[in-house]
Amino acid sequence: MDSRTPTRASAPAPTGGRVPRYSDPAYWRLDSLQAPVFENTGPTLAIAGPGSGKTRTIIAKAVKLIHENRGDPGAVALVTFTKASAAEM
């Protein structure tokens, strides 16, 4: 393979009954204040100071809900008011 050829990530291996890593708050490096938001299955409004991990927490929650088939990807809305958060999303 040429070093300029991009590599493609392989599909995750079957979990064999284990919890997939993206369903684990530790995978997303969420702290004890962010983890309850991640575990909540209802609508979420994250209000916190700059650099507190709001965007990462909400993205982690959306990925988890979609992957667990509890959220339709076409029905998930993530709203932000900064260009930096929008770029991260």
Secondary structure, 3 states (H helix, E strand, C coil): CCCCCCCCCCCCCCCCCCCCHHHCCCCCCCCCCCHHHHHCCCCCCCCCCCCCCHHHHHHHHHHHHHHCCCCCHHHCCCCCCCHHHHHHC
